[in-house]
Each structure stands twice: as structure tokens, then as C-alpha cells.
Amino acid sequence: MTTEALRNGTQWLASAGLRPTRQRVALAGLLVGDGQDRHVTAESLFASVREHGDRVSLATVYNTLRAFCDAGLMQEITVDGSKSYFDTNTGDHPHFFWEDDRVLTDAPADELEISRLPGAPEGAEISKIDVVIRLRRT
């Protein structure tokens, strides 16, 4: 991993007030080091960090992703009620889920129009709307 990627990862952590441990910096460098947004699973990030020669356990990857989400650096998108994807783009936007490859990508937000929602039950308010559009190749 480049020095610039590690520096970008360290700055990303600092922006949320997270302590830059060796493991966090390594994972952050992979996630945001090149300035591109990422959709990862814990398993795919674990594989990437191992490919780069860093020693981080899968449990540490899970815990670190949770810390990144809690700090507002990432958002978690759950597909099929059990599989979690983690997105470095925390703004509101829809996603495509490619069923054949089990890959999550951004969908064009400017093409999505939600014209009406059901009312929230009494004593509740809508806090967020997650849109995942499932795709299958033809």
C-alpha cells in the first residue's frame, strides 16, 4: 500500500476522531486510500488486507467496520436480511445488488424518484429509506 493511501486513511480516521491503530490505518488505507468509494464485505476486506501482507484477524475486521459505521465513516447495507455490505459513501443513494455476482454497486440517485411513502405508525418517524435494486444478468 502506498504512503499516500496510508496518509489518506489516517486523515479519514482523524476526521471522525478515531485513534489510528495499525489495524485501523491498514483497513482505512484500503477503503479510502485512493479517494474512491468502496462497497465491501468483512470477508472481502479481510482478503484484501491479507493480500497486502498485513496481519489482521477477521474478527478485527468486523469490529473495525462496526467502529467505522458508529463513527459515521461508513454505512451498512444489509441484503437478504443477513449479508452486510459496508459503503464508504455515507450520503443517501440507492444501490444495485447484482445477484449473480453478489456485488453491491451505487445506482444513479438522480434517476430515483419516490413519490409517496406509507405513513409511519403512531409514535414513530421515518429515519431513513434504503433502496436496493436487485439485478440479474440476462
N, CA and C of each residue as an Amber inpcrd file, in Angstrom:
protein
   414
   0.8590000  -1.1750000   0.0000000   0.0000000   0.0000000   0.0000000
   0.9040000   1.2360000   0.0000000   0.4880000   2.2530000  -0.7140000
   1.3200000   3.4450000  -0.8400000   1.2880000   4.2910000   0.4280000
   2.2920000   5.1190000   0.5690000   2.3450000   6.0500000   1.6980000
   1.1630000   7.0050000   1.6390000   0.7920000   7.4240000   0.4180000
  -0.3520000   8.3320000   0.2620000  -1.6520000   7.6640000   0.7250000
  -1.8290000   6.3870000   0.3940000  -3.0350000   5.6660000   0.8260000
  -3.1020000   5.6010000   2.3420000  -1.9820000   5.3140000   2.9750000
  -1.9500000   5.2560000   4.4410000  -2.2190000   6.6330000   5.0430000
  -1.6700000   7.6680000   4.4320000  -1.9030000   9.0380000   4.9170000
  -3.3850000   9.4070000   4.7710000  -3.9700000   9.0700000   3.6150000
  -5.3990000   9.3430000   3.4150000  -6.2540000   8.5860000   4.4210000
  -5.8940000   7.3220000   4.6790000  -6.6280000   6.5360000   5.6710000
  -6.5170000   7.1300000   7.0550000  -5.3290000   7.5930000   7.4230000
  -5.1150000   8.2050000   8.7390000  -5.9330000   9.4840000   8.8750000
  -5.9750000  10.2950000   7.8220000  -6.7690000  11.5240000   7.8440000
  -8.2620000  11.2200000   7.9530000  -8.6900000  10.1660000   7.2770000
 -10.0950000   9.7490000   7.3270000 -10.4700000   9.3830000   8.7610000
  -9.6100000   8.6230000   9.4310000  -9.8430000   8.2620000  10.8290000
  -9.8830000   9.5010000  11.7160000  -8.9320000  10.4050000  11.5010000
  -8.8620000  11.6260000  12.3100000 -10.1150000  12.4730000  12.1420000
 -10.6930000  12.4720000  10.9400000 -11.8970000  13.2830000  10.6890000
 -13.0670000  12.8330000  11.5610000 -13.0250000  11.6020000  12.0400000
 -14.0910000  11.0870000  12.8960000 -13.6300000  10.9400000  14.3490000
 -12.4070000  11.3660000  14.6170000 -11.8980000  11.2800000  15.9870000
 -11.5130000   9.8750000  16.4190000 -11.2430000   8.9920000  15.4420000
 -10.8520000   7.6190000  15.7860000  -9.3380000   7.5210000  15.9300000
  -8.9010000   6.7730000  16.9330000  -7.4790000   6.5570000  17.1700000
  -6.8980000   5.7360000  16.0210000  -5.7660000   6.1600000  15.4610000
  -5.1920000   5.4680000  14.2990000  -4.3200000   4.2680000  14.6960000
  -4.9460000   3.1830000  15.0840000  -4.1810000   1.9660000  15.3940000
  -3.6320000   1.3840000  14.0890000  -2.6690000   0.5070000  14.1900000
  -2.0740000  -0.1030000  12.9970000  -3.1410000  -0.7750000  12.1470000
  -4.0410000  -1.5350000  12.7810000  -5.0760000  -2.2430000  12.0330000
  -6.0570000  -1.2820000  11.3780000  -6.4630000  -0.2600000  12.1020000
  -7.4080000   0.7100000  11.5370000  -6.8010000   1.4420000  10.3440000
  -5.5390000   1.8340000  10.4680000  -4.8790000   2.5470000   9.3740000
  -4.7700000   1.6500000   8.1400000  -4.4210000   0.3800000   8.3470000
  -4.3170000  -0.5550000   7.2200000  -5.6610000  -0.7080000   6.5180000
  -6.7240000  -0.8920000   7.2780000  -8.0570000  -1.0620000   6.6870000
  -8.5430000   0.2390000   6.0510000  -8.3290000   1.3560000   6.7220000
  -8.7490000   2.6480000   6.1760000  -8.0020000   2.9510000   4.8820000
  -6.7210000   2.6160000   4.8290000  -5.9480000   2.8420000   3.6100000
  -6.5110000   2.0760000   2.4290000  -6.9550000   0.8500000   2.6850000
  -7.5740000   0.0620000   1.6110000  -8.9340000   0.6180000   1.2190000
  -9.6740000   1.1320000   2.1850000 -11.0290000   1.6100000   1.9190000
 -11.0560000   2.9630000   1.2100000 -10.2170000   3.8990000   1.6230000
 -10.3100000   5.2610000   1.0890000  -8.9750000   5.8150000   0.5960000
  -7.9460000   5.0050000   0.6080000  -6.6060000   5.4780000   0.2720000
  -6.4740000   6.0910000  -1.0980000  -7.2580000   5.6150000  -2.0600000
  -7.1600000   6.1580000  -3.4170000  -8.2660000   7.1690000  -3.7260000
  -9.0640000   7.5080000  -2.7190000 -10.1170000   8.5000000  -2.9070000
 -11.3930000   7.9800000  -3.5460000 -11.4460000   6.6800000  -3.8420000
 -12.6410000   6.0930000  -4.4600000 -13.5430000   5.4940000  -3.3780000
 -14.8460000   5.5410000  -3.6120000 -15.7770000   4.8920000  -2.6890000
 -15.7370000   3.3900000  -2.8900000 -16.0060000   2.6570000  -1.8340000
 -15.9590000   1.1940000  -1.8510000 -17.2170000   0.6000000  -1.2310000
 -17.5990000  -0.5560000  -1.7490000 -18.6160000  -1.4180000  -1.1490000
 -17.8870000  -2.7180000  -0.8400000 -17.7800000  -3.0550000   0.4200000
 -17.0440000  -4.2570000   0.8050000 -17.8680000  -5.0860000   1.7790000
 -17.5230000  -6.3500000   1.8490000 -17.9830000  -7.1880000   2.9480000
 -16.8010000  -7.3460000   3.8830000 -17.0460000  -7.8000000   5.0810000
 -15.9340000  -8.0390000   6.0050000 -14.9700000  -9.0540000   5.3960000
 -15.5140000 -10.0580000   4.7470000 -14.6840000 -11.1080000   4.1610000
 -13.8290000 -10.5870000   3.0080000 -14.3980000  -9.7330000   2.1550000
 -13.6170000  -9.2050000   1.0320000 -12.5330000  -8.2460000   1.5210000
 -12.8200000  -7.4610000   2.5430000 -11.8120000  -6.5640000   3.1000000
 -10.7090000  -7.3650000   3.7970000 -11.0950000  -8.4180000   4.4880000
 -10.1200000  -9.3110000   5.1250000  -9.1740000  -9.8990000   4.0790000
  -9.7140000 -10.3510000   2.9630000  -8.8840000 -10.9140000   1.8920000
  -7.9400000  -9.8510000   1.3280000  -8.4290000  -8.6290000   1.1440000
  -7.5920000  -7.5560000   0.6080000  -6.4510000  -7.2040000   1.5490000
  -6.7440000  -7.1110000   2.8200000  -5.7030000  -6.7370000   3.7720000
  -4.6390000  -7.8300000   3.8680000  -5.0680000  -9.0850000   3.7500000
  -4.1060000 -10.1950000   3.7600000  -3.2320000 -10.1690000   2.5010000
  -3.8310000  -9.8440000   1.3510000  -3.0750000  -9.7350000   0.0990000
  -1.9870000  -8.6720000   0.1910000  -2.2460000  -7.6340000   0.9870000
  -1.2640000  -6.5670000   1.1560000  -0.2400000  -6.8920000   2.2410000
  -0.3400000  -8.0930000   2.8160000   0.6570000  -8.5390000   3.7730000
   0.4390000  -8.0940000   5.2020000  -0.7070000  -7.4880000   5.4950000
  -0.9860000  -7.0770000   6.8700000  -1.6370000  -8.2330000   7.6240000
  -1.3050000  -8.3280000   8.8770000  -1.8680000  -9.3860000   9.7190000
  -2.9850000  -8.8000000  10.5730000  -4.2020000  -9.0870000  10.1630000
  -5.3940000  -8.6270000  10.8670000  -6.3720000  -9.7900000  10.8790000
  -6.9600000 -10.0630000  12.0230000  -7.9160000 -11.1700000  12.1010000
  -9.2590000 -10.7490000  11.5130000 -10.0500000 -11.7440000  11.1120000
 -11.3860000 -11.4660000  10.5830000 -12.2450000 -10.7890000  11.6500000
 -12.0940000 -11.1920000  12.9000000 -12.8520000 -10.5570000  13.9920000
 -12.4920000  -9.0760000  14.1060000 -11.2150000  -8.7500000  13.9270000
 -10.7870000  -7.3500000  13.9730000 -11.4030000  -6.5700000  12.8230000
 -11.4750000  -7.1910000  11.6470000 -12.0960000  -6.5240000  10.5020000
 -13.5600000  -6.2170000  10.8190000 -14.2950000  -7.2010000  11.3350000
 -15.7000000  -6.9720000  11.7020000 -15.8220000  -5.8420000  12.7220000
 -15.0120000  -5.8940000  13.7780000 -15.0720000  -4.8810000  14.8350000
 -14.7040000  -3.4960000  14.3060000 -13.7350000  -3.4460000  13.4150000
 -13.2990000  -2.1670000  12.8610000 -14.3630000  -1.5830000  11.9360000
 -14.9760000  -2.4130000  11.1150000 -16.0680000  -1.9290000  10.2600000
 -17.2030000  -1.3850000  11.1140000 -17.5090000  -2.0630000  12.2010000
 -18.5670000  -1.5860000  13.1150000 -18.1670000  -0.2300000  13.7000000
 -16.8990000  -0.0770000  14.1060000 -16.4240000   1.1980000  14.6590000
 -16.5030000   2.3000000  13.6060000 -16.1550000   1.9740000  12.3570000
 -16.2330000   2.9620000  11.2820000 -17.6790000   3.3980000  11.0610000
 -18.6110000   2.4510000  11.1090000 -20.0340000   2.7900000  10.9560000
 -20.5130000   3.6440000  12.1260000 -20.1570000   3.2450000  13.3360000
 -20.5670000   4.0010000  14.5290000 -20.0320000   5.4230000  14.5130000
 -18.8580000   5.6140000  13.9070000 -18.2400000   6.9370000  13.8350000
 -18.7780000   7.7580000  12.6560000 -19.6410000   7.1530000  11.8220000
 -20.2170000   7.8670000  10.6930000 -19.3530000   7.8750000   9.4440000
 -18.2940000   7.0490000   9.4190000 -17.4120000   6.9940000   8.2590000
 -17.9480000   6.0900000   7.1550000 -18.8040000   5.1490000   7.5220000
 -19.3520000   4.1840000   6.5720000 -20.8150000   3.9510000   6.9120000
 -21.5110000   3.3370000   5.9770000 -22.8680000   2.8830000   6.2620000
 -22.9730000   1.4000000   5.9230000 -23.8010000   0.7220000   6.6730000
 -24.0220000  -0.7040000   6.4570000 -25.2950000  -0.8940000   5.6620000
 -25.2100000  -1.7270000   4.6280000 -26.3680000  -2.0720000   3.8160000
 -26.5560000  -3.5730000   3.9450000 -27.7240000  -3.9810000   4.4040000
 -27.9950000  -5.3970000   4.5770000 -28.8210000  -5.8940000   3.3980000
 -28.3570000  -6.9810000   2.8030000 -29.0390000  -7.5960000   1.6690000
 -29.4540000  -8.9920000   2.0950000 -30.6340000  -9.3930000   1.7440000
 -31.1710000 -10.7120000   2.0950000 -31.3210000 -10.9030000   3.5970000
 -31.3540000  -9.8340000   4.3520000 -31.5660000  -9.9290000   5.7830000
 -30.3900000 -10.4690000   6.5750000 -29.3330000 -10.8920000   5.8850000
 -28.2260000 -11.4820000   6.6360000 -26.8540000 -11.0370000   6.1540000
 -26.7110000 -10.6840000   4.8970000 -25.4080000 -10.3320000   4.3470000
 -25.2190000  -8.8270000   4.4180000 -24.1560000  -8.3830000   5.0900000
 -23.8770000  -6.9580000   5.2370000 -22.7820000  -6.5030000   4.2870000
 -23.0440000  -5.3780000   3.6570000 -22.0710000  -4.6890000   2.8280000
 -21.8160000  -3.3480000   3.5010000 -20.6060000  -2.8600000   3.3690000
 -20.2250000  -1.6120000   4.0070000 -19.7940000  -0.6350000   2.9180000
 -20.3470000   0.5760000   2.9780000 -20.1880000   1.5690000   1.9220000
 -19.4900000   2.7930000   2.4900000 -18.4280000   3.2430000   1.8310000
 -17.7270000   4.4390000   2.2780000 -18.4550000   5.7190000   1.8830000
 -19.4320000   5.6230000   0.9960000 -20.2550000   6.7830000   0.6310000
 -21.4300000   6.8280000   1.5990000 -21.3970000   7.7630000   2.5260000
 -22.4270000   7.8070000   3.5680000 -23.6240000   8.6700000   3.1960000
 -23.5830000   9.3030000   2.0320000 -24.7330000  10.0900000   1.5850000
 -25.8820000   9.1810000   1.1690000 -27.0790000   9.7340000   1.1540000
 -28.2390000   8.9580000   0.7260000 -28.1440000   8.6670000  -0.7650000
 -28.1950000   7.4020000  -1.1130000 -28.1710000   6.9950000  -2.5170000
 -28.6340000   5.5430000  -2.6230000 -29.2130000   5.1800000  -3.7720000
 -29.6790000   3.8060000  -3.9720000 -28.5330000   2.8970000  -4.4080000
 -28.7980000   1.6090000  -4.3470000 -27.7960000   0.6120000  -4.7350000
 -28.3830000  -0.4190000  -5.6800000 -27.5260000  -0.9610000  -6.5260000
 -27.8230000  -2.1530000  -7.3070000 -27.1660000  -3.3250000  -6.5850000
 -27.9000000  -4.4070000  -6.4550000 -27.3150000  -5.6460000  -5.9510000
 -27.3520000  -6.6510000  -7.0920000 -26.1690000  -7.0180000  -7.5710000
 -26.0290000  -7.9560000  -8.6850000 -26.1010000  -9.3680000  -8.1170000
 -27.2590000 -10.0110000  -8.2830000 -27.4920000 -11.3210000  -7.6710000
 -26.5100000 -12.3910000  -8.1400000 -26.1410000 -12.3750000  -9.4210000
 -25.2520000 -13.4170000  -9.9400000 -23.8740000 -13.3670000  -9.2900000
 -23.3640000 -12.1630000  -9.0570000 -22.0200000 -11.9950000  -8.5030000
 -22.0260000 -11.6750000  -7.0100000 -23.2160000 -11.3650000  -6.4740000
 -23.3630000 -10.9550000  -5.0830000 -22.5110000  -9.7120000  -4.7910000
 -22.6100000  -8.7340000  -5.7050000 -21.8540000  -7.4960000  -5.6170000
 -22.8340000  -6.3350000  -5.4790000 -22.4670000  -5.3720000  -4.6450000
 -23.2680000  -4.1750000  -4.4380000 -22.5610000  -2.9900000  -5.0930000
 -23.3000000  -2.2130000  -5.8940000 -22.7490000  -1.0240000  -6.5340000
 -23.7270000   0.1330000  -6.3570000 -23.2370000   1.3430000  -6.5570000
 -24.1230000   2.5060000  -6.4930000 -25.0290000   2.5370000  -7.7130000
 -26.2550000   2.9720000  -7.4990000 -27.2060000   3.2160000  -8.5880000
 -27.3200000   4.7320000  -8.7450000 -27.6740000   5.1970000  -9.9200000
 -27.7640000   6.6460000 -10.1280000 -28.9030000   7.2650000  -9.3130000
 -28.5320000   8.0730000  -8.3420000 -29.5160000   8.6860000  -7.4430000
 -30.4340000   9.6530000  -8.1700000 -29.9240000  10.3090000  -9.2110000
 -30.7410000  11.2970000  -9.9130000 -31.8510000  10.6570000 -10.7360000
 -31.8180000   9.3440000 -10.8960000 -32.8680000   8.6530000 -11.6440000
 -33.9320000   8.0350000 -10.7360000 -33.7160000   8.1100000  -9.4280000
 -34.6750000   7.5400000  -8.4780000 -35.6680000   8.6130000  -8.0470000
 -36.9370000   8.2520000  -8.0980000 -37.9670000   9.1610000  -7.6420000
 -38.9400000   8.3820000  -6.7640000 -39.0440000   8.7710000  -5.5250000
 -40.0090000   8.1600000  -4.6050000 -41.0870000   9.2020000  -4.3860000
 -42.2710000   8.9080000  -4.8770000 -43.3190000   9.9240000  -4.8560000
 -44.2400000   9.8170000  -3.6480000 -44.2650000   8.6520000  -3.0210000
 -45.1890000   8.5060000  -1.8980000 -44.7160000   7.3870000  -0.9890000
 -44.8250000   7.6170000   0.3030000 -44.4690000   6.6140000   1.3010000
 -45.6580000   6.3770000   2.2100000 -45.7370000   5.1840000   2.7700000
 -46.7830000   4.9650000   3.7600000 -46.4650000   5.7670000   5.0190000
 -47.4900000   6.1540000   5.7390000 -47.2730000   6.8930000   6.9780000
 -46.6350000   5.9980000   8.0280000 -45.8040000   6.5780000   8.8400000
 -45.1770000   5.8320000   9.9370000 -46.2370000   5.5610000  11.0140000
 -46.1300000   4.4380000  11.6920000 -47.0780000   4.1570000  12.7720000
 -46.9840000   5.2260000  13.8730000 -48.0250000   5.3340000  14.6460000
 -48.0450000   6.3140000  15.7320000 -46.8570000   6.0880000  16.6640000
 -46.2180000   7.1900000  17.0160000 -45.0650000   7.1090000  17.9180000
 -43.7540000   6.8020000  17.2190000 -43.7630000   6.8250000  15.8660000
 -42.5390000   6.5350000  15.1080000 -42.3910000   7.5620000  14.0000000
 -41.1620000   7.6970000  13.5260000 -40.8970000   8.5540000  12.3790000
 -39.9430000   7.8270000  11.4450000 -40.0380000   8.1160000  10.1700000
 -39.1300000   7.5210000   9.1900000 -37.7760000   8.1940000   9.3530000
 -36.7470000   7.3930000   9.5930000 -35.4160000   7.9650000   9.7830000
 -34.5570000   7.8580000   8.5310000 -34.8400000   6.8790000   7.6970000
 -34.0320000   6.6850000   6.5020000 -34.7530000   5.7190000   5.5810000
 -34.4970000   5.8480000   4.2990000 -35.0370000   4.9240000   3.3140000
 -33.8630000   4.2980000   2.5850000 -33.7610000   2.9920000   2.6400000
 -32.7210000   2.2860000   1.9240000 -33.3340000   1.6560000   0.6790000
 -32.7150000   1.8950000  -0.4750000 -33.2110000   1.3480000  -1.7110000
 -32.1300000   0.4420000  -2.2910000 -32.4580000  -0.8530000  -2.3960000
 -31.5730000  -1.8200000  -3.0260000 -32.3460000  -2.4550000  -4.1700000
 -31.8610000  -2.2360000  -5.3790000 -32.4970000  -2.7640000  -6.5840000
 -31.7280000  -4.0080000  -6.9940000 -32.4170000  -5.1350000  -6.9720000
 -31.7720000  -6.4110000  -7.2880000 -31.7540000  -6.6260000  -8.7980000
 -30.5890000  -7.0080000  -9.3130000 -30.4240000  -7.2310000 -10.7430000
 -29.9470000  -8.6400000 -11.0190000 -30.3880000  -9.1660000 -12.1570000
 -29.9480000 -10.4720000 -12.6370000 -29.5590000 -10.2850000 -14.0910000
 -28.4010000 -10.7970000 -14.4810000 -27.9620000 -10.6660000 -15.8710000
 -28.8320000 -11.5340000 -16.7780000 -29.1040000 -11.0240000 -17.9720000
 -29.9390000 -11.7860000 -18.9240000 -29.0750000 -12.4040000 -19.9980000
